[in-house]
Amino acid sequence: MASQAMGAAPVFDPKEYTDPVSVCQATDIQENEMKQLDFDEDTRILLIKQNGRLQAVGAKCTHYGAPLHTGVLGQGRVRCPWHGACFNLETGDIEDFPGLDSLPCYNVEVNDEGQVLVRAKRKDLEQSKRLKNMVKRNPRDERCYIVVGGGPSGAVCVETLRQEGYSGRLIFICREAFLPYDRVKVSKNMSADIASIQFRNADFYKEYDIEVWQDVAATKLDTSQKELQCSNGYVVKYDKIYIATGCSAFKPPIPGADLANVKVVREFADAQSIMELVQPDLRVVCLGSSFIALEAASFLVSKVASVTVVGRENVPLKAAFGEAIGARVLQLFQENNVEMRMESGITEIIGDEDGKVVEVQLTDETRIPCDLLIMGTGSTFNTKFMQKSGVRVNSNGSVDVTDFLETNVPDVYVGGDIANAHIYGLAHDRVTIGHYQLAQYHGRIAALNMTGSVKKLEAVPFFFTMLFGKGIRYAGHGSYKEVIIDGSLEEFKFVAYFVNAADTVTAVASCGRDPVVAQFSELLSQGKCLGRSQIENESDRQAWTAELKKPLPKIR
């Protein structure tokens, strides 16, 4: 129970609950306020007052441990200031991502002296995160659900299916040889060991009767027979299937692209193969000024002799963040000894007699030495096995889905990077967005709909990156004609508002100014929007955040 007791006082089993602890006076917290308070010397709680009720949940985000009292209070939920994960105040359950686990939830009462008394479940004092109750397989349940894709979307889907009471056979097909892991860390920290970034261990999946098929790929889908053929030779019949096979890194057809030491960075095995080559005299070239290429360059530059980034635009990240932020990122990389060769490209990759790259030739015909070439040049959708399946696959490989993530074929659901889906906000058309947070959200929504709930997509895209210790957040989606900067680009303490031709803010980015991006994400999730007129006052550009505490708009 999360809120203060009403009516008759509940009876608490002392074996399950602690004695009540006084954390503050009821007058110490105001309406629509959050406070981080000590429950005991090892446990902090987040106390919230909303609609006249007091509620309490865990104080730290279950993703990376962000202090939630510095986040955003929405309607009945709290949003993480760092990466946008959302937790229900009534239950503590995670409702938007990234992350997997929910928050512990506490019982709150106010005594006759006005003291706020909090009780905790004893098991919740052992750690700051909570796994929702999950069922196991019932041998009498003859259904078979398949989840294809061992990335963040599939990982959330299998857990949510068990949390929502699905007790049939559950097969989880993972193309990689590893259990699902935090793919975000692959380019940011290529030296991480697999155990440290895996979501769950093998015992977890065994405990909840989730059959994990590692190192197995889907090879053919036949929806007329409700069958999936797999690379291990098995053909499995399904009742419902969720497909989130993501993307594969793309190597452009440059002469020499097949030479040894020409790498991509998407999977853990990619990072492993790169780290096997890293030594102090290594000369690295990163092709592309994408997030992947820049994160790889940022990680490697202190470990090798040199790193050169070759990018097509005049500044990195121009399409995502605009020219001004891109120019500051360019300067940041130069300050950290990365050579930036912009408005350029690679026309040829030159190898030696052993078939290893030794040089690359740029568009101006100059050559630079290279012992390791990392290509951050985009990706392709892993949907070839769905051709002629009955599921309509777009020419680019993506798949159109409904707002409930179902395809044109009943009982076939698609999510993650390959899904061409609607998002919450200003975009009216379907879009494919390869965001980690959105992929996990899709996994949850698909599982809810597969188990009989009717849950519509309502997530706002939220993205984050880390470059030389500078964390940049970004929420929203859409075209823009102008970027309004509030703060200092030089000091990396800024908010950027991306404004379209209709003078509406389509997205917000920030660095060193949390929780502004999370606030914008919450604003869009409430069905509200932000206009140019609301941010034109330079002395108070954050005045719009007051909209978060206003009632939700009425819908006719």
Secondary structure, 3 states (H helix, E strand, C coil): CCEECCCCCCCCCCCCECCCEEEEEHHHCCCCEEEEEECCCCCEEEEEEECCEEEEEECECCCCCCEHHHCEECCCEEECCCCCCEEECCCCCEEECCCCCECCEEEEEECCCCEEEEECEHHHHCCCCECCCCCCCCCCCCCEEEEECCCHHHHHHHHHHHHCCCCCEEEEEECCCCCCECCHHHHHCCCCCHHHHECCCHHHHHHCCEEEEECCCEEEEECCCCEEEECCCCEEECCEEEECCCEEECCCCCCCCCCECEEECCCHHHHHHHHCCCCCCCEEEEECCCHHHHHHHHHHCCCCCEEEEECCCCCCCHHHHCHHHHHHHHHHHHHCCEEEECCCCEEEEEECCCCEEEEEEECCCCEEECCEEEECCCEEECCHHHCCCCCCCCCCCCEECCCCCECCCCCEEECHHHEEECCCCCCCCCECCCCHHHHHHHHHHHHHHHCCCCCCCCCCCEEEEEECCEEEEEEECCCCCEEEEEEECCCCEEEEEEECCCCEEEEEEEECCCCHHHHHHHHHHCCCCCEHHHCCCHHHCCHHHHHHHCCCCCCC
